[in-house]
Each structure stands twice: as C-alpha cells, then as structure tokens.
Amino acid sequence: MLYRRVNFAGSFIGSPNGIEEMLALASKENIVANVQVWPIEKINEAIENFRKGNPRYRYVLDLKARL
C-alpha cells in the first residue's frame, strides 16, 4: 500500500441523515456547544491564554465582534 501511495480516509461525523437527526435533537433539547469567543482584536491575548493551558472548552475567534 505504501509503494502504491494508497490513502484511506474516513469521518466520525456520520451520515447526512445522522447529522440531521443529531442537529434536530440538539435543537429540541437546547443542547449547545461550550465555547469561549474571543474578538479578533484580542487574538494575542487569546493565544497567550491558550499557550498557558487555560482553555476549558474550545476557543473561537470572532471576526465580527467588536470590543
């Protein structure tokens, strides 16, 4: 396989129907993602905070947010 340069790829996301069911359930049960949104103007602070290991959830940079 290596000499033929064959690649395998997959996804843990699921089928389109499975994704639709999951999103419907999340909407019905008011399930939301845990994220910390940082305005793009504070990107250096966000990176410093990230490097310190402070993220509890995901960090998201918001290009449209204003201070």
Secondary structure, DSSP 8 states (H G I E B T S, - for coil): -TTTT------SS--HHHHHHHHHHHHHTT----EEEEEGGGHHHHHHHHHTT--SSEEEEESS---
